[in-house]
Amino acid sequence: MNKKILKGYKNLPIMKAVLLNEINEVENLLKSDPTLINCRHEKSGDSPLILATRLGHEKIVKILIGKDADLEYKNLDGKRALHEAACFGFNTIVELLLSSGALVDVLKRADWTPLMFACANGSVDCLRILVKFGANIHRVNKDGWTGFHLACREGHIHILKYLQSLDANCYKTKSKNGRTPLHSACMHGRKNVCEFLVNLEDMDIRVKDSCGSTPVLDSIRFGFIDIIELLLSLSEKCLVDTDNLGLAPVHIAAQSGHVSALEFLIEKQNQDLEGKCINLLTPLHYAAREGNLDVIKYIVPLVTNIDCQDAFRRTPLHIAFAGKNVEIVSFLLDSGASIQLKDSHGKQPADYAFTFAMQQFLETKKSLFCSLVSQ
């Protein structure tokens, strides 16, 4: 037994006995003081039943239920005993709690139901038990996620198939920010789920969330080349989609720092590496802003103008100075970026050298542009 965990319960004998699975001690303590049945651990808010359920101590759970432990007691995380049983896949305890009258669709702080835990954990047996007792597969949490979303996120095809056997249209759902199950699968690199979803009836692979991001844009953002290829094999038009800020696939790849995704877009899909989006920002601007040096090293040899200017006449070098990134500033200067160009405020890149580290760096470059750097 972890000594830190044990220490946390040392002042509550009933909790210590539950933790150590000391069945006789639990019975003796409850006999001497029946009020201990629903005592509360100060730091966690756990009750004996919640702790016993979390640990899978089935015999103690039976004892506590038999002595009328509060099945709907919530700890400080908003979890009930049923949440714990579903979370850890203790299916016998799940059925025991439900048979004893535990509510099946309770939300943890308006967040997850027990069914959502089962979907996320891939426990189809637990899911079947919950459904048998009336769990609603369409219940959503505060973010608008269903169990189907969560199973997509975690890559549990068997859960998806079971949910579909209950309702063939259960995949036709969106979260509060407009994300579909396909978005979730793409964001988490679940190619097996993507292959499953794209073959469903009326699946729109170019659907946008509230930010204007499509499944393929999410795949690019997280660098999942195999999913990008899968979606493009279904519709090459995915590459013309932009988000609400006008970011095209190349901008998103540069912004997120995935060189492999950028290479795929440039070398296999012939995307424009110098294309501009909102405020005339190029992929190079985004890479400089996010501090993605590897992306910049890939882009610079391929572009015709390293000093491309945005709507405010800022070059990538301006942005790198403002971002306090010495490595990128050094690389851009060594690659021929101009230290003289002024932005719309009349400032040269070095005018944004506010940090001590950047000032020290400028001192080392002083001989190259001493007339342009404030002393």
HUPE-V302172 format. One record per backbone hydrogen bond with DSSP energy under -0.5 kcal/mol. CO is the residue of the C=O (numbers start at 1). NH is the residue of the N-H. E is the energy in kcal/mol with one decimal. If there is no record, write none. Layout:
BEGIN
co-><CO	CO>
nh-><NH	NH>
e-><E	E>
END
This chain:
BEGIN
co-><2	3	4	5	6	7	9	11	12	12	13	14	15	16	17	18	21	22	23	24	25	26	27	28	29	33	34	35	36	41	44	46	47	48	49	50	51	52	52	53	56	57	58	59	60	61	62	63	64	65	69	70	71	75	79	80	81	82	83	84	85	85	86	89	90	91	92	93	94	95	96	97	98	107	108	108	110	112	113	114	115	116	117	118	118	122	123	124	125	126	127	128	129	130	131	135	136	137	141	143	145	146	147	148	149	150	151	151	155	156	157	158	159	160	161	162	163	163	167	169	171	173	175	177	179	180	181	182	183	184	185	186	189	190	191	192	193	194	196	197	200	202	203	204	205	209	211	213	214	215	216	217	218	219	220	223	224	225	226	227	228	229	230	231	231	235	236	237	238	243	245	247	248	249	250	251	252	253	253	257	258	259	260	261	262	263	263	264	264	265	266	271	272	277	278	279	281	282	283	284	285	286	287	287	288	291	292	293	294	295	296	297	299	299	300	305	310	312	314	315	316	317	318	319	320	321	324	325	326	327	328	329	330	331	332	333	341	343	347	348	349	350	352	355	356	357	358	359	360	361	361	363	365	365	366	369	369	370	372>
nh-><6	7	8	9	9	10	12	13	15	16	17	18	19	20	22	21	23	26	27	28	29	30	31	32	33	36	37	38	39	45	76	41	51	52	53	54	55	56	57	56	58	61	62	63	64	65	66	67	69	68	71	73	81	78	75	84	85	86	87	88	89	90	89	91	94	95	96	97	98	99	100	102	101	109	111	112	142	108	117	118	119	120	121	122	123	124	127	128	129	130	131	132	133	135	134	137	139	147	144	176	141	150	151	152	153	154	155	156	157	160	161	162	163	164	165	166	166	167	170	172	173	181	178	210	175	184	185	186	187	188	190	189	191	194	195	196	197	198	199	200	203	204	205	207	216	212	244	209	218	219	220	221	222	224	223	225	228	229	230	231	232	233	234	234	235	238	239	240	241	246	278	243	252	253	254	255	256	257	258	259	262	263	264	265	266	267	268	268	269	271	270	273	275	280	281	311	277	286	287	288	289	290	291	292	291	293	296	297	298	299	300	301	302	303	303	308	313	344	310	319	320	321	322	323	325	324	326	329	330	331	332	333	334	335	337	336	349	346	343	351	352	353	354	359	360	361	362	363	364	364	365	366	368	369	370	372	373	373	374>
e-><-2.4	-2.7	-1.6	-0.7	-1.2	-1.1	-1.8	-0.5	-0.7	-2.3	-2.5	-1.9	-2.7	-2.1	-2.8	-1.3	-1.3	-2.1	-2.2	-2.4	-2.5	-2.1	-1.8	-2.0	-1.9	-2.0	-1.6	-1.0	-1.8	-2.7	-2.3	-2.6	-2.3	-2.7	-2.4	-2.5	-1.9	-0.6	-2.4	-0.9	-1.8	-2.2	-2.3	-1.9	-2.7	-2.7	-2.4	-1.1	-2.0	-2.0	-0.7	-1.2	-0.6	-2.0	-2.1	-1.7	-2.4	-2.4	-2.8	-2.1	-0.5	-2.3	-0.5	-1.6	-2.2	-2.4	-2.0	-2.9	-2.3	-2.6	-1.2	-2.4	-1.4	-1.0	-1.5	-0.6	-1.9	-2.1	-1.6	-2.1	-2.4	-2.5	-2.3	-0.9	-1.9	-1.2	-2.0	-2.3	-1.8	-2.4	-2.6	-2.3	-1.4	-2.4	-2.0	-0.7	-1.2	-0.6	-2.0	-2.8	-1.7	-1.8	-2.4	-2.0	-2.4	-1.9	-1.1	-2.3	-1.3	-1.8	-2.6	-1.7	-2.7	-2.4	-1.5	-0.9	-0.7	-1.8	-2.0	-2.0	-2.1	-0.6	-2.0	-3.2	-2.4	-1.9	-2.3	-2.4	-2.6	-1.2	-2.7	-1.0	-1.5	-2.3	-2.7	-1.5	-3.0	-2.6	-0.6	-2.1	-1.5	-0.6	-0.8	-1.0	-0.5	-1.9	-2.6	-1.9	-2.3	-2.1	-2.2	-2.6	-1.6	-2.5	-1.0	-1.2	-2.0	-2.7	-1.7	-2.6	-2.5	-1.8	-0.6	-0.9	-1.7	-1.4	-1.7	-1.8	-0.9	-1.9	-1.0	-1.6	-2.1	-2.4	-2.1	-2.7	-2.4	-1.1	-1.5	-1.1	-1.9	-3.1	-2.2	-2.2	-2.4	-3.1	-0.5	-1.7	-0.9	-2.2	-0.6	-0.7	-1.0	-2.0	-1.5	-3.0	-2.0	-2.0	-2.5	-2.1	-2.5	-2.2	-0.7	-2.6	-0.5	-1.4	-2.0	-2.5	-1.4	-2.6	-2.7	-0.6	-2.3	-1.0	-0.8	-1.0	-2.2	-2.8	-1.7	-1.9	-2.4	-2.4	-2.5	-1.9	-2.0	-1.7	-1.0	-2.3	-2.8	-2.3	-2.8	-2.4	-2.5	-1.4	-2.8	-1.5	-0.5	-2.2	-2.2	-1.7	-2.0	-1.6	-1.7	-2.2	-2.5	-2.0	-2.4	-1.7	-1.3	-0.5	-1.0	-0.9	-2.0	-1.2	-1.1	-2.2	-0.7	-0.7	-0.5>
END
